[in-house]
Amino acid sequence: MSENFLKKKCKPCEGGIPALTIAQAKAGLASVPGWQADPSGKSISIQYKMKHFMAAVACINAIARLAESEDHHPDLHLTGYRNLTIKLSTHAIGGLSENDFILAAKINEIPKELK
């Protein structure tokens, strides 16, 4: 798996490919600072404490635009009006694919107003 995720584009995935192994997922995490794998290795996530509610909504909107352009969509959770959790997995294969790391790297590049 390549570590230069920012230069890549997500590829359509309708299943039929194996999910990344836990070892491959851990290797990919080295290229996306702040992201963590769940214990099963089937998803990665990151949490942000945003400056305020509107900063969280602006970040969600920026992520939504990016996700649409990549045709790969994260789960976004906003709680407590400024606690944003972003979770990525490739649902069609029940685990992680390179697409998750591509999108994570690009999400890391989005400006964020943090507390």
C-alpha positions in Angstrom: 0.0 0.0 0.0 1.4 3.4 -1.0 2.0 6.0 1.6 1.4 9.0 -0.6 -2.3 9.1 -0.2 -2.8 12.8 -1.0 -1.9 12.2 -4.6 -4.4 9.3 -5.0 -8.1 9.3 -5.8 -10.5 6.8 -4.2 -11.5 4.0 -6.5 -15.0 2.6 -6.7 -15.5 -0.5 -4.5 -18.5 -2.8 -4.9 -16.9 -5.6 -3.0 -15.0 -8.5 -4.3 -11.6 -7.4 -2.9 -10.2 -8.4 0.5 -10.2 -5.9 3.4 -6.8 -4.8 4.6 -5.2 -6.9 7.3 -4.5 -5.4 10.7 -0.8 -5.2 9.8 -1.6 -3.3 6.6 -4.0 -1.0 8.5 -1.3 -0.2 11.1 1.1 0.6 8.3 -1.4 2.9 6.7 -2.0 4.7 10.0 1.6 5.9 10.0 0.6 8.2 7.1 -2.5 9.7 8.6 -1.5 11.3 11.9 -4.2 11.4 14.6 -6.3 8.5 13.2 -6.7 5.3 15.2 -7.9 1.8 14.2 -10.6 0.1 16.1 -9.5 -3.1 17.9 -10.9 -5.3 15.1 -9.0 -3.3 12.4 -12.2 -2.8 10.4 -12.4 1.0 10.7 -10.3 4.0 11.5 -11.5 7.2 13.3 -10.4 10.6 14.6 -11.9 13.0 17.1 -11.8 16.7 17.1 -13.1 19.2 19.7 -14.1 22.1 17.5 -14.1 25.8 18.6 -17.9 26.0 18.5 -20.9 24.6 16.8 -20.6 26.5 13.6 -16.9 25.5 13.2 -18.0 21.9 13.5 -20.7 22.4 10.9 -18.3 24.1 8.5 -15.9 21.2 9.0 -18.6 18.7 8.3 -19.6 20.6 5.1 -16.0 20.6 3.9 -15.7 16.9 4.6 -19.0 16.3 2.8 -17.8 18.1 -0.3 -14.5 16.1 -0.3 -16.3 12.8 0.3 -18.6 13.4 -2.7 -15.7 14.3 -4.9 -13.9 11.1 -3.8 -17.2 9.0 -3.9 -16.2 7.6 -0.5 -18.3 8.6 2.5 -17.4 8.6 6.2 -19.7 8.3 9.2 -19.8 11.8 10.8 -20.9 12.2 14.4 -21.4 15.6 16.1 -22.2 15.4 19.8 -22.1 18.0 22.6 -22.4 20.7 19.9 -18.7 20.7 19.1 -17.3 17.1 19.5 -16.8 15.7 16.0 -15.9 12.1 15.4 -15.1 10.9 11.8 -15.1 7.2 11.1 -14.0 5.5 7.9 -14.4 2.0 6.6 -15.3 0.4 3.3 -18.7 -1.0 3.9 -18.8 -3.1 0.7 -15.9 -5.3 2.0 -16.6 -5.1 5.7 -13.3 -3.5 6.6 -10.6 -1.1 5.5 -9.4 -0.4 2.0 -6.8 2.0 0.6 -9.8 4.4 0.0 -10.1 4.9 3.7 -6.6 6.1 4.1 -6.8 8.3 1.0 -9.8 10.1 2.4 -8.3 10.3 5.9 -5.2 12.0 4.5 -7.3 14.5 2.6 -9.5 15.1 5.7 -6.4 15.9 7.6 -5.6 18.7 5.1 -9.0 20.4 5.7 -8.6 23.6 7.9 -10.3 23.2 11.2 -11.1 25.7 14.0 -10.3 23.7 17.1 -10.8 24.5 20.7 
